[in-house]
């Protein structure tokens, strides 16, 4: 079965994250789930196809969110670095040839106060790939 390019890149990074031993989700865990930090969310994708008749070319973006307690900045920085280096290694998926475009990708590490009585670090990664 041939999957869509965004599902293939999602699965690729989900498997990579879990294989590295990171607690990995495809959604933001609820407070009731009591998930320990750090954790990774392999999240949104966006496909912008080019106007070709016979092939699926274009741009593909993947969002990865990383969460950790603010007291352990080194851990989340190293996790983000792992994902960036893995993106550089991507040459494609089972059905698509992909090239990582680091110039159009972005990473941010922000302090987050949205959880009561906690200071967190939120790593936000937007990885941009070109489908050839």
Helices and strands as residue ranges (DSSP letters): H 5-19, E 23-25, G 31-33, E 39-49, E 58-69, H 73-89, E 98-100, G 102-104, E 106-112, E 120-131
